[in-house]
Amino acid sequence: MKLFSQDCQELSWSSWMRVSGYILLESKTSDRKYQTWFGQVQTALSQIGATVSIKSLVSDRAKALVQLAVQGIGCPSLPDLFHGMRCLSRTIGARLGGQLARTKRQLQKTNREITARHLKKKPISLPLSQHQAWLLEQYHFLETGVKTYHSLLHKISTLVHPFAVDGSGFQTGVDVAAALRKLLPMLAALGQTYQVSKIEKALEQFSAQILGIASGINSWWLLVEQSLVTEEIDELTSSWLVGCLLPEVYWLTQFDKTKNRDLKAVYQKAYEKAHQKLLAHQLTLTLNQVEVQQWRDWATQMVAKFQRTTSAIEGRNGYLSRLHHSGRGLSERDLQVLTVIHNFDLRRTDGSTAAQRFFGRTFPALFPWLMEQMGDLPSPRKPRKSLNF
């Protein structure tokens, strides 16, 4: 779920500041109804101490979160791309991957049996040889299906961007929605070829979210347009920003952010094309370094406001989940401590903490500061009487 304030500062739930990464409020509860979400959000926003205008909410399409956006806050509810693709993963990827793993184990077992017979100079029966050939054929068949599935997911991920990954320019929500719909027949054919059950339901769920996923791109372009209007710049500078500088900064950010090797390679090529286009523009050479850096800072801030998924939060949720299932549970105090560490101790590559980015000022190092506040530890207890043995 994602919130935007009037100054384009972003808030996202659990509650997160997407640009700063600052957690405003984090709590655990078994009650995840609309009333609970609404109360938590109101509490989080009241702590900011300023008027906030929420532009949109990105969520995993839970009914309570959709209701929170539409009814409670009165803003668009945008689907989360990570969870949208997950319905395809659970239906297609999990089944194909499971079948491939089972076939591989059976093939390995059969190969070991045939190898053992060779070593013992025993004859290989015709049924065993035919079974090995069938398993090998089945393995290659499933392996092709898995590769096709991963290729389609990769395509989906590279499509949902405000700029075309091939360097052809910017793209709107309409462009992205049309491109995503073209992949649906391919996914359906894959499911039919490999007899994946419930494929129709998965595709229906994903298809229903396409317009919402694409509308997130339009929302971001609206923020860019509003920002450029306030800057009061000429048409040439506006064209340079949108067509050259903004895509260059965007793809560089995506390259630095992603950990997926395949996506990283794609984003690197997109960045190189955008970088060459930026260097070839006449304004790049005529503007002084101070002006270029100012506009680069603007572009960096705008790029940070684009969010197509809450998967950035998933890593933290995964970490907390491991603590929760460790046998000791996850207490409210543990959650508070982890929130403080996240806000005031964890640092990005530029050395800044979430609290520093959120409040716009520096804070003392967390653990040295805590040690100063603690003072000397109390001495261990001494027995009242000496012990004689």
Secondary structure, 3 states (H helix, E strand, C coil): CEEECCCCCEEECCCECCCCCCECCCCCCCCCCHHHHHHHHHHHHHCCCCCCCCCCEEECCCHHHHHHHHHHHCCCEEECHHHHHHHHHHHHHHHHHHHHHHHHHHHHHHHHHHHHHHHCCCCCCHHHHHHHHHHHHHHHHHHHHHHHHHHHHHHHHHHCCCECCCCCCECCHHHHHHHHHHHHHHHHHHHHHCCCCCHHHHHHHHHHHHHHHHHHHHHHHHHHHHHHHHHCCCHHHHHHHHHHHHHHHHHHHHHHHCCCHHHHHHHHHHHHHHHHHHHHCHHHHHCCHHHHHHHHHHHHHHHHCCCCCCHHHHHHHHHHHHHHCCCCCCCHHHHHHHHHHHHHCCECCCCCEHHHHHHCCCCCCHHHHHHHHHCCCCCCCCCCCCCCC
